[in-house]
Amino acid sequence: MSHKNLGDFVVIKKGQTMLLDTDTPVLSMLLIKGGHLIFDRKDVHLQAERILITEGGSFQVSNDFFFSLELWVNNCKFKAS
């Protein structure tokens, strides 16, 4: 994902695959509209006020390594490891 600014609205469209390889500022919205977002490393932080996945899009954390995932929604933390 190219460098984004605080508050940006990011759209990943059908046919696009974005590799997240750097931390993001807090995005206002991440819309995965048929595209695919893949985390490149286990120490990357995606921050967004809202995330919406539609039209068959996907959000993938690589299974090449042991990872733990923390997801914050409305100040509530969900953790998977």
N, C-alpha and C positions, 0 to 999 in steps of 0.2 A: 504494500500500500504506500503510495507516495506520501510525502510529508503533508500533513493536514494541520489545520489551525483550530484553536479552541472554538467550539461552537459550530463547526462545519456540519453540514448535512451530506453524508456520503452514501452513494448508491452503487451497488455492484449488480450490474445487469446480466441477463441471460447471455451465456457465451463468454462471460468474463470469469477468470479465476484470479483472485488476489491472494498473494502470499504476504502475511503479516510478519515482518521481520524486525520491526522497531516499535517502541512504545508509542501510543497515540495520546494526544491531549484529550480532554473530555469533549467528545463529539456530541452535538445536539441530537443527531439521529444517524443510525447505521441501518440502511435499508438494503437487504440482500434480496433482490428481486429477480430470482431465477439464476443468479450467479453463485459463486462458491468462494468462501473465505477459509483459508488454511493457515493455521499458526505454524510458523517456521521453527521456533525454538520454544523451550518450556519457560523461559524467563521474559516473555513478551507480555506487556500489559495493554489490553484494549479497554478503553474507558468511553462509555457512551451513556447519555441520559436515557436513550431508547434504542432498542434493537428490534427490528421486525424482519422476519424471514418469510418470503412469499414465493409463489409460482415455482415450487420445487427447488428453491435455493438451499444451500447448506452452509453449516458452520462447523468446521472440523479441527479438532485438536489432534495432532499427529500421534500415532501410537508407537512411534519409534523409540520412545523413552518413557520412563516412569514419570508421571506428572500428577500434580494436584491442581484442581481448578477451583477458583473462587469466583462466584458470580454474585454480584450485588444488584438487587432490584428494590427500589424504594427504601433504601437504607437497611434492607434485610439481606444477610449473607447466606448463600447456599454453597456448600463445599462438597467436592467429589475428589476422590483419590484412588 
